[in-house]
Amino acid sequence: MTPDGRWRVYVSCATPGTKHWRVDLVEAAIPEELTTAPPATVLPGSDAVGVKDPVLLHDGERWHLWASVHPLERWDDADRMTTEYATSPDGVSWSWHGTALAGRPGEWDARGVRVSAVLTAGDTVEASYDGRATAEQNWEELTGLATGTVGADGLVGRLTATAGEPVRSPYGRGGLRYLSVVPLPDGSSRVYYELTRADGAHELRTELHERAR
């Protein structure tokens, strides 16, 4: 939601016949009007990269965005991904500040990483992210944690993946991805994530995490 109370949705859109992605914005006064609101492309990508799966925060002064960026030079490498960081005064026009998180050679996230949620507390930043080691793990990513800080200029610096094993499903190839955290007014949080089931299908799950006492 914008500071003046309007509803926004940032939609990842695939370009038919290619591996290119872009992000469109739809905005309306009430949620029911989002389905008929005209879209505007705000993250077009390019011939060289596709852009998708944005995560956004508004700190009262500016918008912050972390987006998954995929190289398009080679068809077989288009599943690779880094997370790039951008800021905006209005959530429409964006300035890029470089790579926020990239895969680590030899680790479980070597092939690519995608930030899925970002939380801040003072100058501390915590982010969940999806990662995979191989192209064959596409759609079966695991979830890890990365940390960072807010600089004196108000920008979030590069994120650093924490050591240790990722969180995974106990079933199939372990897919657990797109973890999203929604803070609630009473201090609790609603968590959503996609999980691989015992039969190999994927489903959306949610949990309520009570405020620590």
N, C-alpha and C positions, 0 to 999 in steps of 0.2 A: 504494500500500500504506500502511496506517495505521502509526503508531509501534509498535503492539503486534503487527504482522505479519499483519493481516487484509487481504484483497483487496477493493478497491472499484472499481466502474464507475459513472460518471455518464453517464446515457443521455438524449439529446435525444429528446423525444416530441412528435409533431405531434397537434394536436386535429382530428379528422376534420371536414371541411366548413368549416374556418376557416383562417386563416393564423397562428393562435396556436401557440406552442411552450412546453413546460415541460421541466424537467430532473428526472429520477428517479434515485435512488441505489439500487444493489443491493450487498450486502456479504456476504462468505462467508469461511470459514477457508481454503479452497483454491479455486483457479480453477474446478475442475470443478463446484463447487456454485453458481457465480454464475448459471447458467442457471435454477435453481429457487429462488433467493433471492427473497423478497418485495420488491417495489419500494416505495420511499417518496419522495414528491415533496418535493424540497428547494429548488427554484427554480420556484415556480408561475407566475411571470409575473402578468398581470392582464388585465382587459378592454382596457387601454390599450397593453400591450406583450407581446410574446413573448420568451422567453429560451431560448437554445440554445448549443451548441458551447462548453462551459466548458473552460478550461485551468486546471489546479490545480498549486500548489506547497505543500510543507510545509517550514517553515524550522526545525523543532525546537520551536517555541513556538506557532505559529498556522498555520492554513491560509490561503492566498491564492488568489483566483479571479478570472479574467477571463472574462466571458461576453458573447456577442453578443446585443444587445437590439434588437428590431424594433418600430417604432411600428405600431399597429393602427387608428388613427383612420380612415384611408382605405385601401381595398383596394389601390389602385394604388400606394400608397407603402409597402406592407408589406415590400418588398425592401430598403428603407433600413436601415442598421444602424450602431450605435456599439458600442464595447466598454466595458463598465462593470466596475468593480473592487469586490470585496468581500472581507471577511476573516471567519474563523470560528475559535472555539476547538476545535471538534470535527469540522469538515467537514460538518456537518448544518444548523446554524442560522447564518445569514449576516447580516452587517451591510454595507450598501452604502456606498461612499465616493465615488461620483460617476463621471463619465466619465473613462476612462483614455486613450482614443484616439477621435478623430472624423475624418470625412472633411475634406479641404481643398478649398475652392471653387476650381474651375479646374484642379485636379490630376487625376491618373489615378485617385485614390481618392475623388473628390468625392461619389459616391453612397453609399458606405458602407465600413466597415472592420471586420475581424474578426481579433482576435489569435489566432494558431494555436500559438505556442510561446513560452515565457518562460524565460530563463536568467539566473542571477544569479552575480556574482563579487564578493564584498565588498559594497560599496554600489552597484555598477554593475548595471544591468538592461538586457538586450537582448531584444527580442521580434521575431519574424516575424509578419507579418499579411497577410491577404487584403484586396484592395481593388478597387473597380470605379468607373468614371466614370458609367455609365448603367445603367438598369434592364435594357437588352438584354444587358448583360454578366453577368447572373445565371447562375451555373454556369460562368462563364469568367473568374473573378477572377484577378488577378495578385498576385505576392508582393513585399512591401516589408519594410523593417527600421525599427524604432523603438527609441529608447533612453530610459532613465529612471534614477532613483536611489532607493535605500532611505533614508527619512528617519530621524531620530533616534528617532522613535516606532516604528520597525520597519515602517511602512507604505510601500508603493511609490507614488511620486508619479505625476503625469500623464506619459504617454509622449509623446515627440516623434518624428514621422516624419522619417527622414533624407532629405536631398535626393538627387536622381538618379532614374534610370529603374528601374522594378521588374524583377524576374526573371519571365520568361515562357517558355512553350513556343515552339519555332520553328514549330509547326504550327497550323493552323486559326486560331482567334481568340486563341491564346496562353495559354489557361488553364493556370495553375500555382498550386495552392492547397492549403490544409490542411497546410502544411509543419510537421512535428513533429520535434523533436530529442530523442533518448534518450541521455543520457550513460552510458557503460559503465565498469565498474570499472577497466579498464586505461588510462583517460584518452581513449580514442577515443569516437566518437559514431555512433549509427545514425540516419540521417535518412530520413524517410518523406514523400512528397508525392503529390498527385494531379496528373496531367499529361494535357493534350489530345494525342492521337496524330495522325498524319498523316491517318488516315481519319475524324477528328472524334470518335471515341470517347474515353472517359477511362479511365485505368488508374492503379493504385497502384504507385509505384516506391519503391525504397529504395537507399541508398548507405551505405557504411561510410567514415567519415572518420577517418583515423589521427590519433593525438596528435601535435601539433607537436613537433619535436625541436630 
